[in-house]
Amino acid sequence: MFECNSVSPLSPALLTMSSRVEAISKHLETSCCKAATGPGYASPRDAMKAPKEKILYIPCIYRNTPIDQSDYLATVDMDENSPTFCKVISRLEVPNLNDEVHHTGWNACSSCFHDPTKKRNLFIMPGLISSRLYAVDVYTDPKKPRIEKIVEPVEIFHSTGLANPHTVHCIPGGKIMISTIGDPEGNAKGGFLILDSQTFELEGQWEAPGNNTEFGYDFWYQPRHNVMISTGWGAPKKLIKGFNPDDVAAGFYGRSLYVWDWEKHQLIQEMDLGPDGMIPLEIRFLHDPSATEGFVGCALSSTVFRFYKTQRGDWAADKVISIPSKKVEGWALPQMPGLITDILLSMDDRFLYFSNWLHGDIRQYDISDTKNPKLVGQIFLGGSICEGDAVKVVEDTELKIQPKPLYVGGKRVEGGPQMLQLSLDGKRLYVTTSLYSGWDKQFYPKMLTSGSFLLRIDVDTEKGGLTLNDKVYVDFGNEPKGPVLAHEIRYPGGDCTSDIWI
């Protein structure tokens, strides 16, 4: 497949590895918007120079645990000079049960940097199961967030026919865009909600009439190329009860990427990834706003695809990483996939990271040559194949022995590495161990009574390499109302999976 070489002078198809490094340095240059005072950063380079993160926002979920309490937003102190370092310093409880606050985002990010009238003051928390939306004020007191406004499910259902909101991105024009994965009846249906970034008023759907996709989940946009690409998880009425392999064969889970005309809001192409691309979840364009390529992690197939624009002007995708399944005994199936559940790129577009939630490892790849990612770092943090557990690995093309269980602070870490967030300078990788409460209950039932963990990995940004910092962690099994499932990680100033440059 020929790649486009007329739209972006940075196309990796025309670059050697050394010239790609030069191209990266160019797109990291501070942009022309130096005088702007809007939210975020003028460029990825500016973001990489930002102060070290001192606060983390993490949604914590009680749904499917033995504790009948509402979810909450945990504020974690990451200031190493603070007496409450590595402690939860505030807990903002939502007023409803069983929301399953899952992924989060902002009302404004670096895409609005040029607009000094915008500010990053609202933290957006969708309820994946309830379809309720929370706007949280993190501006008045960043260490003690408070609920600003709630959009109830009935308004979303009646106004849009959509349900189960997932990914949040701010978009140019003072709007918030949130992807959805279903309809009010629990069927699969991909769509996008639009809300005002300051009033949090629901304005309707982003997609043009008749342009919903079969499945929905994550999305990323690149306005310079008039494109957005979205992914698809599965039908809510199926995944809400847990994972059943028969539902995959029956067509209740996705395997396609959806390409959109950004200006017209129309679906222009569907890329079927085939059996090697089952359940594509997190999708990331390169941070370079001129790039016409990126990566997507496919959970069930345990593969990473590189997608790119071709010379014809359409889009294509090639498998560039594949994690082999392990033949096991004592597990639900005879073959255990890695289950790639999160993926991110460093701000300089040099490294790709992803988590294998079932196998229990995080991997770091050098993507200086985007067509040929090179494994440069790997670390095991729990998982389902630990030595001495009930699951026995009988055939493994990668490991000679099963990894040992992970203990932090004298306690075993249940679950596997899942949500990832990288510091803006690329030197610290944060990870939590909960995926989604329904699947946590099925695959890691002990985590529901012991709680999940927040861990920090120190990153070698020169040669590659990952090292657990066992002094920096939060045990969410010690929460005041009982063990809880901590999920996505955000910083007040923006991060590697929320900020987009235009």
C-alpha positions as CSV (number, residue, x, y, z in Angstrom):
1,M,0.0,0.0,0.0
2,F,1.4,3.4,-1.0
3,E,1.3,6.1,1.5
4,C,0.4,9.7,1.0
5,N,3.4,12.0,0.4
6,S,1.7,15.1,-0.8
7,V,-0.2,16.1,2.3
8,S,2.4,16.0,4.9
9,P,6.2,16.6,4.4
10,L,6.7,14.6,7.5
11,S,5.4,11.3,6.1
12,P,7.5,8.4,7.5
13,A,7.2,6.6,4.2
14,L,9.7,9.1,2.8
15,L,12.0,9.4,5.8
16,T,14.9,7.3,7.0
17,M,15.1,6.7,10.7
18,S,17.6,9.5,11.2
19,S,15.5,12.0,9.1
20,R,12.4,11.0,11.2
21,V,14.3,12.1,14.3
22,E,14.9,15.4,12.6
23,A,11.2,15.6,11.6
24,I,10.2,14.9,15.2
25,S,12.4,17.8,16.4
26,K,10.7,20.1,13.9
27,H,7.2,19.4,15.0
28,L,8.3,19.8,18.6
29,E,9.3,23.4,17.9
30,T,7.3,26.0,19.7
31,S,4.5,27.2,17.5
32,C,3.7,30.7,16.3
33,C,1.1,31.1,19.1
34,K,3.6,32.2,21.7
35,A,1.4,35.2,22.8
36,A,-1.7,33.1,23.3
37,T,-2.9,32.5,26.9
38,G,-5.4,29.8,26.3
39,P,-5.4,26.4,28.0
40,G,-2.7,23.8,27.4
41,Y,0.5,24.3,25.6
42,A,1.6,25.9,22.3
43,S,3.3,22.7,21.1
44,P,4.4,19.3,22.3
45,R,7.8,20.7,23.1
46,D,6.2,23.3,25.4
47,A,4.3,20.5,27.0
48,M,7.5,18.5,27.6
49,K,8.9,21.5,29.4
50,A,5.9,21.8,31.7
51,P,6.4,21.5,35.5
52,K,6.3,18.0,37.0
53,E,2.8,16.7,37.8
54,K,1.8,17.4,41.4
55,I,-1.8,16.2,41.3
56,L,-3.5,13.2,39.8
57,Y,-7.3,12.8,39.3
58,I,-8.5,9.2,39.3
59,P,-12.1,8.0,39.1
60,C,-12.8,5.2,41.6
61,I,-15.6,2.7,41.0
62,Y,-17.7,0.6,43.5
63,R,-20.0,-1.0,40.9
64,N,-19.8,-4.8,41.0
65,T,-17.8,-4.7,44.3
66,P,-19.4,-5.9,47.6
67,I,-19.7,-2.2,48.7
68,D,-22.9,-0.4,47.9
69,Q,-21.5,3.1,47.5
70,S,-21.3,5.7,44.8
71,D,-18.2,6.3,42.6
72,Y,-15.9,9.2,43.4
73,L,-13.1,11.2,42.0
74,A,-9.9,10.8,44.0
75,T,-7.4,13.6,44.1
76,V,-3.9,12.1,44.7
77,D,-1.0,14.3,45.9
78,M,2.1,13.7,43.8
79,D,4.2,16.5,45.2
80,E,7.3,14.8,46.5
81,N,7.9,17.7,49.0
82,S,4.4,17.4,50.4
83,P,3.6,15.7,53.7
84,T,0.7,14.0,52.0
85,F,2.8,12.7,49.0
86,C,1.2,9.5,47.6
87,K,-2.0,10.1,49.5
88,V,-5.6,10.6,48.5
89,I,-6.2,14.1,49.7
90,S,-9.9,14.5,48.6
91,R,-12.7,12.3,47.5
92,L,-15.6,13.8,45.5
93,E,-18.5,11.4,45.7
94,V,-21.1,11.6,42.9
95,P,-24.7,11.5,44.1
96,N,-25.8,8.4,42.3
97,L,-25.0,4.7,42.5
98,N,-23.6,2.5,39.7
99,D,-22.5,5.2,37.3
100,E,-19.3,3.3,36.5
101,V,-17.3,6.6,35.9
102,H,-14.8,5.2,33.5
103,H,-12.9,7.6,31.1
104,T,-12.6,11.3,31.7
105,G,-11.5,14.5,29.9
106,W,-11.5,18.2,29.8
107,N,-13.7,21.1,28.6
108,A,-10.6,22.7,27.0
109,C,-7.1,21.5,26.0
110,S,-4.2,22.5,23.8
111,S,-6.5,22.6,20.8
112,C,-7.8,25.9,22.3
113,F,-4.4,27.3,23.2
114,H,-4.8,30.1,20.6
115,D,-8.0,31.3,22.3
116,P,-7.3,33.3,25.5
117,T,-11.0,33.3,26.3
118,K,-11.0,29.6,27.0
119,K,-9.8,27.9,30.2
120,R,-9.4,24.3,31.4
121,N,-11.7,24.6,34.4
122,L,-14.1,21.6,34.0
123,F,-13.2,18.0,34.4
124,I,-15.7,15.8,32.6
125,M,-16.7,12.4,34.0
126,P,-19.1,10.3,32.0
127,G,-20.9,7.3,33.6
128,L,-20.3,4.5,31.2
129,I,-23.3,2.4,32.5
130,S,-25.6,5.1,33.8
131,S,-25.1,7.5,30.8
132,R,-24.9,10.4,33.2
133,L,-22.4,13.2,32.7
134,Y,-20.7,15.1,35.4
135,A,-18.9,18.4,35.0
136,V,-16.5,19.0,37.9
137,D,-14.9,22.3,38.8
138,V,-11.2,21.7,39.3
139,Y,-10.3,25.4,38.8
140,T,-11.6,27.0,42.0
141,D,-9.6,24.6,44.2
142,P,-7.6,22.0,42.2
143,K,-7.1,19.9,45.4
144,K,-10.8,19.8,46.3
145,P,-12.9,19.5,43.2
146,R,-16.7,20.0,43.3
147,I,-19.5,19.1,41.0
148,E,-20.5,22.0,38.8
149,K,-23.3,20.5,36.7
150,I,-24.9,17.1,35.9
151,V,-26.5,16.1,32.6
152,E,-29.0,13.3,33.3
153,P,-29.4,10.2,31.1
154,V,-33.0,11.0,30.1
155,E,-31.9,14.2,28.4
156,I,-29.2,12.3,26.4
157,F,-31.6,9.6,25.5
158,H,-34.4,11.9,24.3
159,S,-32.1,14.4,22.6
160,T,-29.8,12.0,20.7
161,G,-30.9,8.4,21.0
162,L,-27.4,7.6,22.2
163,A,-26.1,6.1,25.5
164,N,-23.1,4.8,27.3
165,P,-20.7,7.7,26.9
166,H,-16.9,7.0,26.8
167,T,-14.1,9.1,25.5
168,V,-14.0,12.9,26.1
169,H,-12.1,15.4,24.0
170,C,-12.4,19.1,23.8
171,I,-12.6,20.3,20.2
172,P,-12.0,23.7,18.5
173,G,-14.9,26.1,18.7
174,G,-15.6,25.9,22.4
175,K,-17.2,22.5,22.4
176,I,-16.8,19.2,24.2
177,M,-17.2,16.0,22.2
178,I,-17.9,12.6,23.9
179,S,-18.1,9.3,22.1
180,T,-20.8,6.8,22.9
181,I,-21.0,3.0,22.5
182,G,-24.7,2.2,22.6
183,D,-28.4,3.2,22.4
184,P,-30.8,3.4,25.4
185,E,-31.8,-0.2,24.8
186,G,-28.3,-1.5,25.2
187,N,-27.6,-2.2,21.5
188,A,-24.3,-1.2,19.9
189,K,-24.3,2.2,18.3
190,G,-21.4,4.5,17.7
191,G,-22.1,8.3,18.0
192,F,-20.9,11.5,19.5
193,L,-22.4,14.0,21.9
194,I,-21.6,17.7,21.7
195,L,-21.8,20.0,24.7
196,D,-20.8,23.7,25.3
197,S,-17.4,23.8,26.9
198,Q,-18.4,26.5,29.5
199,T,-22.1,26.0,30.2
200,F,-22.0,22.2,29.8
201,E,-25.3,22.4,27.9
202,L,-26.0,19.4,25.7
203,E,-26.3,20.6,22.1
204,G,-27.0,17.3,20.4
205,Q,-25.0,15.0,18.2
206,W,-21.8,15.7,16.3
207,E,-22.3,13.2,13.5
208,A,-24.4,14.1,10.5
209,P,-27.8,12.4,10.3
210,G,-27.5,8.8,9.2
211,N,-23.8,8.5,10.0
212,N,-23.8,6.4,13.1
213,T,-21.4,3.5,13.2
214,E,-22.1,-0.1,14.2
215,F,-19.8,0.2,17.2
216,G,-18.3,3.0,19.2
217,Y,-15.5,3.6,21.7
218,D,-12.5,5.9,21.3
219,F,-11.6,8.7,18.8
220,W,-8.8,11.1,17.8
221,Y,-8.9,14.0,15.3
222,Q,-6.4,15.7,13.1
223,P,-8.0,18.9,11.6
224,R,-5.0,19.7,9.3
225,H,-6.0,16.7,7.3
226,N,-9.8,17.0,7.8
227,V,-10.0,13.6,9.5
228,M,-11.1,11.9,12.6
229,I,-10.8,8.1,13.2
230,S,-12.9,6.2,15.8
231,T,-12.9,2.6,17.1
232,G,-15.5,0.2,18.4
233,W,-15.8,-1.9,21.5
234,G,-19.0,-3.9,21.7
235,A,-22.7,-4.0,22.5
236,P,-23.4,-2.7,26.0
237,K,-26.1,-5.3,26.7
238,K,-23.5,-8.0,26.2
239,L,-20.4,-6.6,27.8
240,I,-22.3,-5.3,30.9
241,K,-22.6,-8.8,32.1
242,G,-19.0,-9.8,31.5
243,F,-17.1,-11.2,28.5
244,N,-18.5,-14.2,26.6
245,P,-16.4,-15.5,23.7
246,D,-19.5,-16.6,21.9
247,D,-20.6,-13.0,21.7
248,V,-17.5,-12.3,19.5
249,A,-18.5,-15.0,17.0
250,A,-22.1,-13.7,17.1
251,G,-20.9,-10.2,16.0
252,F,-21.5,-8.3,19.2
253,Y,-17.9,-6.9,19.2
254,G,-16.1,-4.6,16.8
255,R,-13.1,-5.0,14.5
256,S,-13.2,-1.9,12.4
257,L,-11.7,1.6,12.3
258,Y,-14.1,4.4,11.2
259,V,-12.8,7.3,9.2
260,W,-14.7,10.6,9.3
261,D,-14.7,13.8,7.3
262,W,-14.0,16.2,10.2
263,E,-15.6,19.3,8.6
264,K,-18.7,17.5,7.2
265,H,-19.1,15.1,10.2
266,Q,-19.7,12.3,7.8
267,L,-18.4,8.7,7.8
268,I,-16.2,8.3,4.7
269,Q,-14.5,4.9,5.2
270,E,-14.7,1.8,7.3
271,M,-11.5,-0.2,7.7
272,D,-12.2,-3.8,8.6
273,L,-9.1,-5.0,10.5
274,G,-10.2,-8.7,10.1
275,P,-9.6,-11.4,12.7
276,D,-6.3,-9.9,13.7
277,G,-8.0,-6.7,14.7
278,M,-10.7,-7.8,17.1
279,I,-12.0,-5.2,19.6
280,P,-9.9,-2.1,18.6
281,L,-9.9,0.1,21.7
282,E,-7.6,3.1,22.3
283,I,-6.5,5.0,19.2
284,R,-3.7,7.6,19.0
285,F,-2.6,9.7,16.1
286,L,1.0,10.9,16.5
287,H,1.1,14.2,18.5
288,D,2.6,15.9,15.5
289,P,-0.5,17.8,14.1
290,S,0.8,17.3,10.5
291,A,1.1,13.5,10.9
292,T,-1.1,11.2,8.8
293,E,-0.5,8.1,10.9
294,G,-1.0,6.6,14.3
295,F,-1.6,3.4,16.2
296,V,-4.5,1.5,17.6
297,G,-4.5,-1.4,20.1
298,C,-6.7,-4.3,19.4
299,A,-7.6,-6.0,22.8
300,L,-8.8,-9.5,22.0
301,S,-6.3,-10.1,19.1
302,S,-3.5,-8.6,21.2
303,T,-2.2,-6.7,18.2
304,V,-1.2,-3.1,17.4
305,F,-2.1,-1.7,14.0
306,R,-0.4,1.3,12.4
307,F,-2.9,3.3,10.3
308,Y,-2.0,5.9,7.7
309,K,-3.2,7.9,4.7
310,T,-2.4,6.5,1.3
311,Q,-1.5,8.2,-1.9
312,R,-5.0,7.7,-3.1
313,G,-6.3,9.8,-0.3
314,D,-8.0,7.0,1.6
315,W,-6.7,5.2,4.8
316,A,-5.1,1.8,5.4
317,A,-3.9,-0.1,8.4
318,D,-1.1,-2.7,8.9
319,K,-0.4,-4.9,11.8
320,V,3.0,-4.0,13.3
321,I,3.0,-5.7,16.7
322,S,1.5,-9.0,17.7
323,I,1.6,-10.6,21.2
324,P,1.3,-14.4,21.0
325,S,-1.3,-16.1,23.2
326,K,-0.2,-18.5,25.8
327,K,-1.4,-22.1,26.1
328,V,-2.7,-22.5,29.6
329,E,-4.4,-24.9,32.0
330,G,-6.7,-23.9,34.8
331,W,-8.2,-20.8,33.0
332,A,-11.5,-20.1,31.2
333,L,-10.0,-20.9,27.8
334,P,-7.1,-23.1,26.6
335,Q,-5.4,-20.0,25.0
336,M,-4.9,-16.8,27.0
337,P,-4.5,-13.5,25.0
338,G,-2.4,-10.7,26.3
339,L,-5.5,-8.4,26.0
340,I,-4.0,-5.0,25.1
341,T,-6.3,-2.6,26.9
342,D,-4.5,0.7,26.8
343,I,-2.0,2.3,24.5
344,L,-0.3,5.7,24.5
345,L,2.5,7.7,22.8
346,S,5.2,9.8,24.4
347,M,4.8,13.5,23.7
348,D,7.8,13.5,21.3
349,D,6.3,10.6,19.3
350,R,9.3,8.4,20.0
351,F,7.9,5.7,22.3
352,L,4.7,3.7,22.3
353,Y,3.5,2.0,25.4
354,F,0.8,-0.6,26.0
355,S,-0.6,-2.8,28.7
356,N,-1.3,-6.6,28.5
357,W,-3.9,-6.8,31.2
358,L,-4.1,-10.6,31.3
359,H,-0.5,-11.5,30.7
360,G,0.4,-8.8,33.2
361,D,3.1,-6.8,31.4
362,I,3.7,-3.3,30.1
363,R,5.8,-2.9,26.9
364,Q,7.7,0.1,25.6
365,Y,8.5,0.3,21.8
366,D,10.8,2.7,20.0
367,I,8.7,4.0,17.1
368,S,11.3,6.2,15.4
369,D,10.5,3.9,12.5
370,T,6.8,3.7,12.7
371,K,6.5,0.8,10.4
372,N,8.8,-1.3,12.5
373,P,8.4,-0.7,16.2
374,K,11.3,-2.0,18.3
375,L,10.7,-3.5,21.8
376,V,13.0,-1.7,24.2
377,G,11.3,-2.1,27.6
378,Q,9.1,-4.6,29.4
379,I,7.9,-5.0,33.0
380,F,5.5,-7.5,34.7
381,L,3.1,-6.1,37.3
382,G,0.8,-8.9,38.3
383,G,-1.5,-10.5,35.8
384,S,-3.0,-14.0,35.3
385,I,0.0,-16.1,34.7
386,C,2.0,-15.6,37.9
387,E,4.1,-18.3,39.3
388,G,2.4,-20.5,41.9
389,D,-1.2,-19.5,40.9
390,A,-4.0,-21.7,39.6
391,V,-3.2,-20.9,36.0
392,K,-0.4,-23.0,34.6
393,V,1.3,-22.0,31.3
394,V,2.1,-25.1,29.3
395,E,3.3,-23.4,26.1
396,D,4.9,-20.0,25.8
397,T,6.8,-18.7,22.8
398,E,8.1,-15.7,24.8
399,L,8.8,-16.7,28.4
400,K,10.8,-19.6,29.8
401,I,9.3,-19.2,33.3
402,Q,6.1,-17.6,34.6
403,P,6.6,-14.2,36.3
404,K,6.5,-13.9,40.0
405,P,3.5,-12.2,41.8
406,L,4.0,-8.5,42.5
407,Y,4.0,-7.3,46.1
408,V,4.0,-3.6,47.0
409,G,4.0,-2.3,50.5
410,G,3.8,-5.8,51.7
411,K,0.6,-6.5,49.9
412,R,0.0,-8.5,46.7
413,V,-1.2,-6.5,43.7
414,E,-4.3,-8.2,42.2
415,G,-5.3,-7.6,38.6
416,G,-2.9,-6.6,35.8
417,P,-1.5,-3.3,34.4
418,Q,-4.3,-1.5,32.6
419,M,-4.8,2.3,32.4
420,L,-1.6,4.2,31.6
421,Q,-0.6,7.8,31.8
422,L,2.8,9.2,30.9
423,S,4.3,12.3,32.4
424,L,4.7,15.1,29.9
425,D,8.5,14.8,29.9
426,G,8.2,11.1,29.3
427,K,10.1,10.0,32.4
428,R,7.3,8.6,34.6
429,L,4.6,6.1,33.6
430,Y,1.6,5.8,35.9
431,V,-0.6,2.7,35.8
432,T,-3.7,1.4,37.5
433,T,-4.9,-2.2,37.6
434,S,-8.7,-2.1,37.0
435,L,-10.2,-2.4,33.5
436,Y,-14.0,-2.3,33.9
437,S,-15.8,-3.6,36.9
438,G,-17.7,-6.3,35.1
439,W,-14.6,-7.7,33.6
440,D,-12.6,-7.2,36.8
441,K,-15.2,-9.3,38.6
442,Q,-14.8,-12.1,36.0
443,F,-11.1,-12.2,35.5
444,Y,-9.7,-10.8,38.8
445,P,-12.4,-11.4,41.4
446,K,-9.9,-10.9,44.3
447,M,-9.4,-7.3,43.2
448,L,-13.0,-6.5,44.1
449,T,-12.2,-7.2,47.8
450,S,-8.6,-6.1,47.9
451,G,-8.9,-3.0,45.8
452,S,-6.7,-1.8,42.9
453,F,-3.4,-0.1,42.9
454,L,-1.8,3.0,41.4
455,L,1.8,2.3,40.5
456,R,4.6,4.4,39.0
457,I,7.2,3.2,36.5
458,D,10.4,5.1,36.0
459,V,11.3,5.3,32.3
460,D,14.6,5.3,30.5
461,T,14.0,7.9,27.8
462,E,17.4,7.4,26.2
463,K,17.8,3.7,25.4
464,G,14.4,2.5,26.7
465,G,13.6,0.5,29.8
466,L,11.0,0.3,32.6
467,T,11.6,0.1,36.3
468,L,9.0,-0.1,39.1
469,N,9.4,2.6,41.7
470,D,8.1,0.7,44.7
471,K,8.2,3.8,46.9
472,V,5.5,5.6,44.8
473,Y,2.1,3.9,44.9
474,V,-1.4,4.2,46.2
475,D,-3.2,1.1,47.6
476,F,-6.9,1.7,46.9
477,G,-7.7,-1.2,49.2
478,N,-7.3,1.2,52.2
479,E,-10.0,3.6,51.3
480,P,-12.4,4.9,54.0
481,K,-15.5,3.2,52.7
482,G,-13.6,0.0,51.6
483,P,-11.6,-1.3,48.7
484,V,-12.3,0.4,45.4
485,L,-11.4,0.1,41.7
486,A,-9.3,3.0,40.5
487,H,-9.3,3.6,36.8
488,E,-8.1,6.4,34.4
489,I,-5.3,8.9,35.4
490,R,-5.3,12.7,34.5
491,Y,-3.2,15.7,35.4
492,P,-4.7,19.2,35.8
493,G,-2.4,20.7,33.2
494,G,-3.2,18.1,30.4
495,D,-1.5,14.8,29.5
496,C,-0.4,12.5,26.7
497,T,-3.9,11.2,25.9
498,S,-6.1,14.3,26.2
499,D,-4.2,17.1,24.5
500,I,-4.4,17.6,20.7
501,W,-2.7,20.2,18.6
502,I,-4.3,21.8,15.6
